[in-house]
Amino acid sequence: MMRQAHKRSQLKNRAVVSAAALLLGGGGTAIIAANASAGPDGAGHRSGGAARTAAEGSATTAPTVVCPDVGDRLREVPAPVRTEVSQSLSQLDAQVARAYERMATRGDTPAAVLAELKDKRAETIGRITDALGTAAGGSAPAAEEQAGLPALAGCSTRQVSTAAADDSSSALNSTLGARGKPGGPSRADFADIRTAPARSGPPAARPGASTGTFASVCGRNENGHFNPDNVIVTPGVRNGAHHLHDYVGNKSTDAFSTDNSLAGAGTTCTNGDKSSHYWPVLRVLDGKAAPDANAPGGGHDGNMGTVLRPASVTLQFKGSPVTKVTAMPRFLRIITGDAKALTNGVANANASWSCEGFENRQLKDKYPICPDGADVVRTFAFQSCWDGRNTDSANHRTHVAFARGDGSCPRGFRAVPQLVQRITYDVPAGTAFAVDSFPEQLHKPVTDHGDFINVMSDDLMRKATGCINGGRTC
């Protein structure tokens, strides 16, 4: 188990909270400075020294804001209005974050917050429908989609459990306290990896399976490529992710990347693979003010704590247990997992958490507590079935699919190499940790996600598929 954290002065804690308060007054999106507002010794010190009431201390839930995911409902976004729609989707995210901040840290009444939020969302969704209508020229499918979007303006609140986990780890007691901090995570979000059930193995390979593997060695982001953009979901929008991303592979990826710019950029991969791999950073909740404490994607968006650099990154492509794989198209975009799984539900959640030496045990909705000396392992196993036509889709999901339980692809899809991103972290003793997230998602482990853009050359992709289909390790 992790050891007791060293204490920090309350004065430094208050300084971080004060900086956050200044940003709020200046129009910051949503700052949840809770990670800096309580000592890592778990004593529950708050800014200004005010103690929680007994009722607050015994509470086991906290509210968050739940809104329909407009982006997930889109089925077609014509290229001429893609940037305009992206900007509106990012504005919707910012509106939800501000509403959550008003309730979580200012104590505004939910009814008033939700009424104002609905008005703002209705206006923004109206801009999306207008843009789609103009681009589609009044086609019937576009009109049907537009008609359903205004109904997505209304939001609600949900009480999320902050109850203590069964595990009574002294480290979680010291860094999170019995309830955790406002904005998450709580002790209930952690579990001893040794208590997780062992998982069953993959389907047995059939005759004609593709059993090889192909790896790209792309480093651990030693060059410090970070930004809060997401060129897949919100192209053309700075801070479109509202959380910080860690990148390996393509050196140029940001909000304004295009297929041509990605193809012309350099790469950190040793085999010349220019693909872009990125995921939300992991932060230790050590109460320290990170360099981005006042920056977009960092403290400005409720992401506090020190960014952890990966100890290792493995990028491996695997085959299908039932058939040969076909080459991925160049510039194929895939997102796995759901950054809004807390409020959207877990249908698209797909992150796995474990510890080195225990990877036959995987956690989906908990962060792992690892035995001494074992690194935390974070794994994204991407969709391995492609529709054979599209390199992306309006909601960034429907052009790809997961294989069925027996390893076969759904009807209309074909098997492609399956990307598995495996990232390990040497988490410092005495600290809890969490992924960056949208503020209202409370840094829950189930919201973790990975992103990939295939920028392999055609020759390199042929080599990869040849290795996989030939049963070789490359």
Secondary structure as GFF3:
##gff-version 3
##sequence-region A 1 474
A	DSSP	alpha_helix	10	25	.	.	.	ID=ss1
A	DSSP	three_ten_helix	33	36	.	.	.	ID=ss2
A	DSSP	three_ten_helix	47	49	.	.	.	ID=ss3
A	DSSP	alpha_helix	54	58	.	.	.	ID=ss4
A	DSSP	beta_strand	61	66	.	.	.	ID=ss5
A	DSSP	alpha_helix	70	73	.	.	.	ID=ss6
A	DSSP	three_ten_helix	79	81	.	.	.	ID=ss7
A	DSSP	alpha_helix	82	105	.	.	.	ID=ss8
A	DSSP	alpha_helix	110	136	.	.	.	ID=ss9
A	DSSP	alpha_helix	140	148	.	.	.	ID=ss10
A	DSSP	three_ten_helix	150	152	.	.	.	ID=ss11
A	DSSP	beta_strand	156	161	.	.	.	ID=ss12
A	DSSP	alpha_helix	170	176	.	.	.	ID=ss13
A	DSSP	three_ten_helix	187	189	.	.	.	ID=ss14
A	DSSP	beta_strand	190	192	.	.	.	ID=ss15
A	DSSP	three_ten_helix	193	195	.	.	.	ID=ss16
A	DSSP	beta_strand	213	216	.	.	.	ID=ss17
A	DSSP	beta_strand	226	227	.	.	.	ID=ss18
A	DSSP	beta_strand	245	249	.	.	.	ID=ss19
A	DSSP	alpha_helix	259	264	.	.	.	ID=ss20
A	DSSP	beta_strand	276	280	.	.	.	ID=ss21
A	DSSP	beta_strand	282	284	.	.	.	ID=ss22
A	DSSP	three_ten_helix	299	301	.	.	.	ID=ss23
A	DSSP	beta_strand	306	308	.	.	.	ID=ss24
A	DSSP	beta_strand	312	318	.	.	.	ID=ss25
A	DSSP	beta_strand	333	337	.	.	.	ID=ss26
A	DSSP	alpha_helix	341	344	.	.	.	ID=ss27
A	DSSP	beta_strand	351	355	.	.	.	ID=ss28
A	DSSP	beta_strand	367	369	.	.	.	ID=ss29
A	DSSP	beta_strand	376	381	.	.	.	ID=ss30
A	DSSP	beta_strand	385	386	.	.	.	ID=ss31
A	DSSP	beta_strand	400	401	.	.	.	ID=ss32
A	DSSP	beta_strand	414	415	.	.	.	ID=ss33
A	DSSP	beta_strand	418	425	.	.	.	ID=ss34
A	DSSP	beta_strand	433	435	.	.	.	ID=ss35
A	DSSP	three_ten_helix	439	441	.	.	.	ID=ss36
A	DSSP	three_ten_helix	445	447	.	.	.	ID=ss37
A	DSSP	beta_strand	449	453	.	.	.	ID=ss38
A	DSSP	alpha_helix	458	469	.	.	.	ID=ss39
###
